[in-house]
Amino acid sequence: MDVLEAIKSRRSIRAFKNQDVPAEIVEELIDAARWAPSAGNIQPWEFIIVQKPKIKRKLVEAALGQMFIEGAPVVIVVCANEERSSQGYGVRGKTLYCLQDTAAAIQNIHLAAYSLGLGTCWVGAFREEETREILKIPRGMRPVAIIPVGYPAEAPTAWSRRPISQIVHYETF
Ligand SMILES: Cc1cc2nc3c(=O)[nH]c(=O)nc-3n(C[C@H](O)[C@H](O)[C@H](O)COP(=O)(O)O)c2cc1C
């Protein structure tokens, strides 16, 4: 699939078919994620693959009751390894680069999934401490996104985007 087409036609999917996602496909998504750019090529991302219904149910609670998470056969939780980034770049690494790097990896997952016929949604509204406990995420790692992955059972229409003229500034702001 053409990259521009994927960027423009991907939509957040919040309803999934009752159909498993093969392990090789999940691996392909992680492979796409790890090719994202990162500051100093530090690659501060970590991925937790969740398939057990019991854990998914707990993630729904941590994510303020967003039930559709449970409906996905696979949930990928992306964490930023703040420790690794701060070793390279201090405070800027911990507070900025590791989040930028993981965001790039997350977007790669969304686009790769879409190109493979899968649906995903970037879930950012969740209680971090609760998520940390559920998934036994060690200190120094920050959960950044919960991504339910599955075959889409809906085809939402696109939300509008701000016009280019409103968001671009030439030469100075
Ligand atoms: C940082 C971030 C956090 C988000 N958190 C949530 C969320 O918690 N729940 C949800 O349903 N969608 C969430 N979304 C998805 C957005 O609502 C969605 O991307 C936006 O409305 C545009 O729709 P589209 O992805 O279909 O183009 C999040 C997206 C981003 C980038």
The ligand as an SDF file (V2000), in Angstrom:
LIG
                    3D

 31 33  0  0  0  0  0  0  0  0999 V2000
   -2.1900   10.4450   22.0820 C   0  0  0  0  0  0  0  0  0  0  0  0
   -3.5140    9.8820   21.6400 C   0  0  0  0  0  0  0  0  0  0  0  0
   -4.3810    9.4180   22.6140 C   0  0  0  0  0  0  0  0  0  0  0  0
   -5.6040    8.8540   22.2120 C   0  0  0  0  0  0  0  0  0  0  0  0
   -6.3960    8.2900   23.1760 N   0  0  0  0  0  0  0  0  0  0  0  0
   -7.5520    7.6960   22.8120 C   0  0  0  0  0  0  0  0  0  0  0  0
   -8.3270    7.0200   23.7820 C   0  0  0  0  0  0  0  0  0  0  0  0
   -7.9790    6.9370   24.9530 O   0  0  0  0  0  0  0  0  0  0  0  0
   -9.4650    6.4080   23.3610 N   0  0  0  0  0  0  0  0  0  0  0  0
   -9.8810    6.4370   22.0560 C   0  0  0  0  0  0  0  0  0  0  0  0
  -10.9280    5.8610   21.7590 O   0  0  0  0  0  0  0  0  0  0  0  0
   -9.1470    7.0590   21.1020 N   0  0  0  0  0  0  0  0  0  0  0  0
   -7.9940    7.6790   21.4390 C   0  0  0  0  0  0  0  0  0  0  0  0
   -7.2010    8.2660   20.4840 N   0  0  0  0  0  0  0  0  0  0  0  0
   -7.6130    8.2370   19.0700 C   0  0  0  0  0  0  0  0  0  0  0  0
   -8.1340    9.5820   18.5970 C   0  0  0  0  0  0  0  0  0  0  0  0
   -9.3900    9.8380   19.1610 O   0  0  0  0  0  0  0  0  0  0  0  0
   -8.2190    9.5790   17.0480 C   0  0  0  0  0  0  0  0  0  0  0  0
   -6.9490    9.3110   16.5140 O   0  0  0  0  0  0  0  0  0  0  0  0
   -8.7140   10.9230   16.5020 C   0  0  0  0  0  0  0  0  0  0  0  0
  -10.0250   11.1770   16.9200 O   0  0  0  0  0  0  0  0  0  0  0  0
   -8.6790   10.9590   14.9760 C   0  0  0  0  0  0  0  0  0  0  0  0
   -9.4120    9.8740   14.4250 O   0  0  0  0  0  0  0  0  0  0  0  0
   -8.7210    8.8470   13.3930 P   0  0  0  0  0  0  0  0  0  0  0  0
   -7.5920    8.1660   14.1350 O   0  0  0  0  0  0  0  0  0  0  0  0
   -9.8060    7.8870   13.0040 O   0  0  0  0  0  0  0  0  0  0  0  0
   -8.2280    9.6420   12.2340 O   0  0  0  0  0  0  0  0  0  0  0  0
   -5.9830    8.8300   20.8330 C   0  0  0  0  0  0  0  0  0  0  0  0
   -5.0820    9.3060   19.8890 C   0  0  0  0  0  0  0  0  0  0  0  0
   -3.8640    9.8070   20.2790 C   0  0  0  0  0  0  0  0  0  0  0  0
   -2.8790   10.2500   19.2110 C   0  0  0  0  0  0  0  0  0  0  0  0
  1  2  1  0
  2  3  1  0
  2 30  2  0
  3  4  2  0
  4  5  1  0
  4 28  1  0
  5  6  2  0
  6  7  1  0
  6 13  1  0
  7  8  2  0
  7  9  1  0
  9 10  1  0
 10 11  2  0
 10 12  1  0
 12 13  2  0
 13 14  1  0
 14 15  1  0
 14 28  1  0
 15 16  1  0
 16 17  1  0
 16 18  1  0
 18 19  1  0
 18 20  1  0
 20 21  1  0
 20 22  1  0
 22 23  1  0
 23 24  1  0
 24 25  2  0
 24 26  1  0
 24 27  1  0
 28 29  2  0
 29 30  1  0
 30 31  1  0
M  END
$$$$
